[in-house]
Amino acid sequence: MNHTSLNCQEVRLYAEYKPTMGYINIQLFSQRLSENISLDSNVCVENDTITVEDVESSVAFKFKDIVFEPTTCRNLQYDKKGEVTLTVQVKRPSSETLTVVHRSHNQQEEFVREIKANQNNCFCQVCGAKILKDSCHFLRVMPLPSENWSDFSDMWFCHNHSHSNDSGQATNNPVSSDLKLRPKLKDCLVAETYFLVVSDQIKEGNIHSKEDVSVYCRRCRNLLGEVMPREKNGVSSSDRKVTKILRSSVLFHLDLKPNGPEREPVQQRGFEVEDMFASLLMDHSRMYTSFKLYVTSSTEGKPFHCLIWIIDPKLLIYKGSSHSTHEFLAPLTAVKVLFKALLEHDSKSEKEQKEWKKDNSIHITALPYASCLTLLQLLITNSKSLPIKCRKHEEFNVGYLKFQKKAATQC
């Protein structure tokens, strides 16, 4: 939100309401409020409306679902460039409690049910091209353990569970780093952000593989996933290739027709991807009782390092702009975070990575490289929508991820 690009009459508003605290921070931007014309302008707070008015016109922002207590207005700050910041207490409905109700299911369980119900009805979320063969039918759809399950698997056995390599000799490491869970022909293994299938189940005419690693939709070039590297330790009894399909790139739907007019709703699923990442952060935060998540890449040869610090798990954001009319503002429910991505491969970045790994308050989670980039892109895009002075906090960037409306009442 760059107030230097405002025209003379436009008024922009950005506000954050913290339900658990009961107050809202409001920021207004307009040349009407600048040093030259501030004497002719007024800002009025009443009930559920903020009004900016001068001798020529007025702009009113009406807030949905909240009612102000105007007499509690405090922390008033004014910038001569045309910015006004204030904090107002919000009246609590009698039915409102401070308890946040968490969802009883996680994304992985929901994804498993979705695949079981729809089977091969898997489509590109951008253009609607079918990804799985019509003959594909999964006999087993099973959830995968967490990404770092093998790091602790030696605690589950009382005997030597080393695996043999191609020469018949046992590996030195009880659990080889190459050991991965791989599906059989009629299996589908499901993680929170992707699923694994044998590549024979993929509809070859609708996909394009680049350098035998990345998998794209042939019609729209949407990145669908990647081909998993073959096992190096000889554990797998099958030489079949396995493909990792990203959840954010596809849609499971029984009634969708790949070449018909019903393809249009698929193109509107971008907000569902953001909701998926927002829910993923909250699920991991609750599961591992940590507000700091170190996101790394699970894709071989493609490193990614980003620290995400949850600072507000439930925030209602109001945004709007107008010239001379009444604007009705509906809230966006979001999780607000600090984030820092290490994009340089130097000694300073390596030192910081080691510090993150040693910090017991930070939980490490691995995502496919393409999902890591999508998550970072969403955070950067949302950060740019914040007021300029609110985009940074010390060495961290400030951003947020929006929930879908259906999730907003449950998170």
N, C-alpha and C positions, 0 to 999 in steps of 0.2 A: 504494500500500500504506500505508494510514493506521493506524498502530498505536494511535491514541487511541480507535479504535472497537472494539478487541478486547474480547471478554468475558474473564472472569477465567481460564478454563482454556485458551483457544485459543492456539496457538503458530503463528506465521507465519515462513516462511523465504524469503529471496531470495538467490540465489548466482549469481556470474558466473565461469565457468571459461575461462581463456585457454589454449588448447592449445599455442600457440607459445611461451608463457612457462612453462607447466607448473605454474601455481598457481591456486587458486580463492579468491575473496573471498566470505565468507558473512556474512549479516546475519540475526539472529533477533529477533523481536518477541513479547513476551508480558508480561502483568501478573505472571506467575509470577516474572519476572526484575526486577520493580520494586523500589524501595527498601524497601517494607514487608515483602516476603516473600522477598527475595533469599537470606537465610540458609538457607532450606529448599529451595533450588533448585540444581541442578547441570547443567552442560553438558558432555557427554562426546563426544569425537571418537575414532572407532576404525574402521579399515578403510574401508568405504564408507558409514558411518552416522554421523549426528549425532543425539544423544539429549538431550532436555531433560526432567529428572525432578525431582519433589518427593516429599514424604511420601505424597501421595495417589495420584498416577498419573505416567505417563511418556509422552512423545511421541517417536517415532523416525522420522527421515527417512532413507530408504535411497536412495542415488544410483546411477543406472544408468551403466554404462560407465566409471566412474572408481574409483580406490582411493587413499585418503588415506595420507600419511605423518604420523601423529599427532605425532611428536616435532618436526616442523617448524612447529608452530602458532606464529604470531607476529602482531604488530600488533593485539593484543587491546585492544579499547576497550569501555567500559561506560557506558551512560546510565541514570540513575536512573529514567527513565520506563519502562524495561523493554526496552532494546535492547542487544544484544551483537553486536559486529563482530569478525571474526577472519580471518586468511589462513592457508591450509594448502597445502603442496606436494602435488602429485599424482604418483603413480608413473607413469612412462611405459611403455607396453607395448613389448616388444622390436621389434615391427613398426612402431611409430610413428616417423615422421620429421617434421622441421620444415618440409618443403616443402609448400606449399599447391598442390593440383592445380586448375588453372583449366579451365573448360569450353571445348571447342574450337569451339563454335558460339555465336552470339548470339541474342537474342530475336527480332530481325527475321527472320532466316533461318528460325527455327522457326515463326514466325507465317505466313510465306509458304507453307511446306510444309503447314501446317494448313489454310489457305484453299484451296489447290490440291486437297487431298484431299477436302474436304467441300463445296466449291462453295457452293450456295445453302442448305445446312443450317446456317443461322445463327439462333440463338435468344437471346431475352432471358435473361440469366443469373439473374434473380430469379424470373420466372413461367413461362418456357419458351415464350412466344409467338414465332412465327416472324417474322423481320425481313425477309428477302429473298424475292422472288417465286419461285414454283416454276419459272418459265421462265428465271430468271437462271442463266446459265452463263458463266463468265469464260474468255475466250480467252487473256488475258494477266494474270498475277498477278506484279507486279514490285515490288521494294523501292524505297522513296524514299531519296534522299540525306539527309544530316543537315539539320536545320532551317535552319542558317545557310549552306547551300551557295552561295546567290547572292552572299553577301558576298565570296567569293573567286573567283567565276567569271570575273572579268576577267583572272585570271592564266592562264586556260586557253586564251585566244584571242590571236592575233597581229594581229587586224584589228578594226575597229569593229563590234561586235555589238549596237548600239543597236536598240531596237524602236520601231516607229512607233505613234503614238496614233491616235485616231479621225479626226483631220483629215489624217492622212498625214505628219505631222511627226515627226521622231525625238525621242525623249525625251532630256533633258539627261543623265540618269544612265544610264551604260552598262547597268546592270542595275536596272530599276525595282523599287522595293519592292513593287509590286503583282504582280510576276511570280511566279506559282505554277505548280507542276506539277499538271495536272488530268487525270483519266482520261477516256477515250472510253467509249462505251456498254458495250462488252464487256471493259473494263479494270477491274482492282482494283489500286490503288497502296497499298503497305503500309509503314507506319512502325513504330516500336517499340511505340507505345501506341495506335495507331489505324489505320484503313484508310479509303481514299477510294473511293466508288463514285458513279456517276451516279444521281441521285435517282429516275430511272425504274425502277431495279431494286429499290427499297424497296416492301415490301408495305403499301400505304397504309392499309388497314383496321386494321392492327395498331399504327400509330404515330400520335402526335399532335404537331404542330409548334406551339410557342409563340412568338408574335411573329415567325414565319417564320425563327427562328434556332435555338433549342434543339429537339431532337427527343426525345420521350418515348415509352415503351411505353404504349399506350392502356389495356392491362389493369391494370398495376401501377404506372404512373407512374415507372418507373425511367428515369433520364436515359441515353439511348443515344448522344447525340452532338450534332452541330450542322450546320446548313446553311451551306456555305461561301459567302462573299460573291462576287458575280460579278466577273469581271475588269474593271478600269477602264482598261487601256491598249490594249484592242482586240487583244491577242495571240491570245486564244482564238478558234477558228473555230466554236465551238459555243455556243449559248445555253442548253444544258442545265444545270440546277442540279446541284451536287455535294454529297453528304452525307458528313460525317466521322463514322464510327462508332467509339466508344471500345472498345478491346480489353477493358477491365475490366468492360464492361457486357454483353457477349455471350459466347456459347459456340458453337463449331463442333463439331457432333457428327452422325455419319451415322445413328445408331440412335435418336436422341431423337425422341419423339413429342410434339408440342405440346400435345395434349389428353389424353394418356394418363398412366398411373401412373408412367411412367419419368421424369417431369418433376422428381421430388423431388431427385435428385442435383444438379441445377443450383443449387438453393438453398444448397448447401454449398460454393460456390466462393469464398466471401469470402477464405479464406486464400490462394487462388491469386492474387488481386489483390495482396495484400501481397508475395507471393513475386515477382510481376512487377516491382514497384517496387524491391525489394531487389536483384534481379538487374540491373535497369536501372542502379541506382547503381554497382554493381560493374563492369558492362560499360563504362560511361562512364569510371569511374575508371581502369580498365586501358587503355582505348583512348587516353585523353588524358593519361595519367600524372599525374593530379591527384586529391588527396583532398578537394578543395573544389569543390562544384558549386553554381552559381547557377541556380536553377530559375525560369524566367519563363513567362509565358502566351503561346501562339501564337495565341490567339483575339483578334480585333480588338475594341477597346473594353472589354476585361476584363483589366486589369493584374494581375499577381501577381509578387511578389518574395520569394524565400526562399533563404537561403544554408544549404547542408547540408555539414557537415564530417565526413568519415568518420574515426572515431577507432579503430575495431576492426572489421576486415572479416570476422572469423570469431570469434564469441563463442558459447559454450554457456551458456544461461540455465536455471537450475533454480528453480522456484517451487512453493510448496505451503503448506497450512495444515491443522492437525488439533487435536483436543481431547485425545484419550487413546488414539490408535491408532498403528499403524505406517503411514507414508505412503511410497509408492514414487514417486520422482521421475524422470521421463524428461526429457532435455534438449531445449530449443528452440534451433535454430541461427539466429543473427541477425547482422545488421550493425549495430553501434552507432554512433550519430551525434550530433553537436551540430547544432542547427538554430535559425535565427532568421528569422521571417517579418516583413516590413514591412507592416503592415496599415493604417497611417496615411498619408495623402497630405499630408505637410507638408515643409517645407524640410529638416528633419533627415533624413527618410527619403530624399529625393531626393539629398542629399549622400552618404548611405551607399551608395545604388545606384550612383552615379558611381564611388565608391571600389572597389566590387566589380568593376565593369566594367574599371577600369584595372589591377586586380591580375592579373598574368600567371599567378599560381599558381591562379587560379580559372577553371574551365571553365563556360561558359554553355550551358545546354540548355533548349530550349523544349518545353513540353507543352501539350495542350489545357487550357483553363481548368478544366473539370470534373475532369480528371485531377490538376491542381495541388491542387484542393480535397480530393480523395480522399487524395492523398499526405499533405497537412498533417493531415487528420483522423486518419489512421493513426498518424502520429508523435505527435500530442497524446494519443491514446488510450493508446498504449504508454508514453508518458512518465508518465501518471497511474498506471500499474501499478508504477512504480518506487518505492522508499522515498523519502519526502518530501525528505530532504536530498540525494538523488542525482538530483533532477530538474532542477537548475540548475547551470551552470558559468559563473560571471561573467555576461556578458550573453546567453549562449546557453541554450536548453533542451536537455535530454538526452533522447534517445529511441532507438528501434531499430526495425528491420523484420525480420520473421521470414521465413526460407526454408522452402519445403516440405521434407519429409524426404528426397525423392529428390534435391533439390539440395544438401542439407547435406553430403553426402560428396564433392561436386565443387567447391564454391565456394572 
